[in-house]
Amino acid sequence: MIHIKNNMAVWLALAILLAAPSAFARSDNADPLTGRAPALEDNEDTIKRRTGSGNVASGSDKAKLCEGCHGEFGVSIDPLVPKLNGQYDKYIAKQLRNYQAGIRSHQIMNAMAATINDEELADISSYFAKQPKMKGNTPTTNEKGKNLYLKGNISKMVIACVNCHGANGKGLTPNTSMFPVLGGQHKGYLLKTLIDFRMDDRANSANAIMNRIVRSLSDADLEAIAEYLSGL
């Protein structure tokens, strides 16, 4: 069943969140399918803005404990532990603060986050953000996942993921860091996260937008999206 009131809230929230010109800016190299600029590539400017104001050198030392699970440089090898390399510093910091506040729940992460002060959090987030963006190990051509990511599903009132997460899931501008980099993330972690949002086991996206968007998607839909993104 489609709940019109809830789904209207999705469209309204996205209209507000994506109102910034940078979100819809076209370029001479715009993708003909999406009408948006190509994937946000790493360059000196975008890396600097993505990294923020934390002390990267200091963060390198402080992040050693994190790397026990998230891998060297934040390149996790456990499919259920997220990669952090090249993620927006503000997004990483927000998640840690959510763990500190109990908004997100994870036995290890809640305990770890409780030991980190604001300065350490800024340094660690900047260190991981400074690394080259995550990249998929096994390219995939899941057409269903690709279509859902790029076009959404109007019949289910599902907005295209590319609107928030950018071409190839590599993010929009660093100024829209509320929407994380997803391209190249582990399939297992992506799928679990999508299911958690659908089940309301996680609800810390902006205006709970993710919970509303994925609620009408099937297991097969979510797996297709996760597989597509994981290979980018």
N, C-alpha and C positions, 0 to 999 in steps of 0.2 A: 504494500500500500504506500502511495506517495502522499506525504503530509505537506499540503500546499503551504501552510504557514511557515513551517520549518525551512522548506526549500526556497521560499521567497526571501527568507533571512539570509540564505547562502548567497543569492544573487546580490542582495543589498550590501552584505558585508564585503563581498569581493569587489563590488563597484567602488566602495570606499577605500579598501586596501590598495587597489590597483589604480587609483586615480592619478597618481604621480605620473607626469609625462614620460619619465624614463621607463616606466613599465610597458608603455605601448609605443614607444618611439620606433619609427621605421628608419631604415638606413638604405643606402644605395644597394647594399648586399643583403637586403631583407630576404628571409626564407619565403618563397612563394606560397608555401602551404600555410604558414602561421602568420605571415606578415610582420614578423619580428626580426630583430637583428640576429645574426648568427650567435652560436654559443659564446658566452663570455670567456674570452681567453685570458690566460695569465700574462700580464705584462707588469712593468715596474709600478705603474699607477694603481692598477686593480689589486695587486698583491699588497701594496702599502695600505690601501683603504680597507681591504679585507682583514689585514693583520691588526689594525687598531693601534692603541697607544701603549700596550704592555711592553715589558722588557723581554725581548725574545731570547737573549742570551741567558738571562736569569730563569726564564721559563723552561729552557732546555734542561736545566738541572732539576727544577721543581717537578717537571713532567715525568721524570724517571719512574716514579711509582705508578703513574697512569699507564705507562708503556708496558707494564707487566701484563695488562689485559688488552690494551688498545694497540699494542705493537710498536716497534721502533718507528719514530717519526709519526706515530698515529696511524700506521698502516696495519690494521688488525688482520690477523690470519684466521681468527675464529669467526665463522659465518653468522653468529648471533651477537657478536660484539662489534659495534659500529666503527668504521674507519673515521678518523678525525682530521686526517691530512687535507689541508686546503679548505676546510669548513670555515665559515664566517666566525670571527672571534666573538662577536656579539651573540651569535646563536649558541656557541659552546658555553659562554658565560651564563646565558639565560637558562640553559638546561641544568647547569650546576646549581644555580640559585633556586631553581624549582625543586631539585633534590634536597637542598638545604631547608627549604620551606615545607617539604612534605607534599608538594603538589604532584611530583612524580615519585613513584615508589619502586625501589630496587634495593635488596638487602645490602649489597656491596656498595653501590653508588651513594646511598643515603649516608652510610657510615663514612665513606671517603670524603664526600662533599662537606661534611660537618667539620673536618679538620683544616679546611682551606679558608684563608681570610681573603678580603677583597683584592689586595695587592697580588697575592699568589694566584688568585683566579684570573686576573687580567694578564699576568705574565704567561701562565700556562695556555690560556686561550689564544694569545698572540703567537705563541710558539707553534702550536698546531696549525693555526691559520696561515702561517708563513710558508708551510710546506707546499710542494706542488699538489694540485688538486687530485683527489682520489680518481682512480681509473679502473675500469672493469678488467678482470683477468681473462674472461672468456666472452668475446663478442657474441651477441645473439641477435637474431632477426625475428623476434616475436611480434608478428604483425598486429595481433589483437592488442597487445600491450602498447605498441607504438601508436595505434589509432586512438586508444583511450587517452594516452598521455598527450597527444597532439591535438585531438579533436573533442575529447570528452564524449558524453552520451546524452544528447538532448532529451531523449525519451525517459531517461532516468534522472533528469535535472542535474547531471554531473558536469561540472566545469572542467575544461581541459587543463591538465596539470601544468602544461607549459606556461600558462598565464602567470603562475606564481614561481615556478622553479626553473624557468628558462630553457632555452634550447639545449638538448642533450642532458637536461637535469643539472647543468653546471652553474645554475643560479642566474639571477638578474644582476642589477648593479649592486655593489657592496652596500649601498644605502638601503637595500631592501632585505637585510639580513634576517628578518623574521621568517623568511622562506629559505630553508636550508638547501645546500648543494646535495643532490641525490644521485646524480649520474656516477656510476662506478662503485656505489655502496653495495655491500653484501646483499644478495637476494634474500637470504634467510632473515636478516635483520629488517630489511624493508618490508617483507611479508608480515612478520610478527608485528611490526609497528602499525601497519595498515589495519591488521585485525584488531589490535589493541584500541585503535581509534574507533573502529566500527562497533566494538563491544563496550565503548566508553570506559575501558580500563586505563586509557590515557586521554586527557582532555586539556592539554596545555598549549594547543595551537592558538593563534590569534582569533579571539571570539569563538573558540572551539570550532573553527571552520572545517578542520579536517574531519571531525566526527560527523558533521552534516554531509559533507561531500561523499564520503565512502559508505555511508549507511545503506545506500541502495545497491551497492556493488556486490557481486557474488564472490565466492572463494576463487573461482576460476578467473574472474576479472582482476582481483587483487594479485593473484599469482602471476598473471600475464604482465601487469604493470611492473611488479617487482623484478621479474626476469628481464624485461626490456631495459629497465634502468640499470640493473646490475652489470650489464655488458657494455655500458657506454664509457 
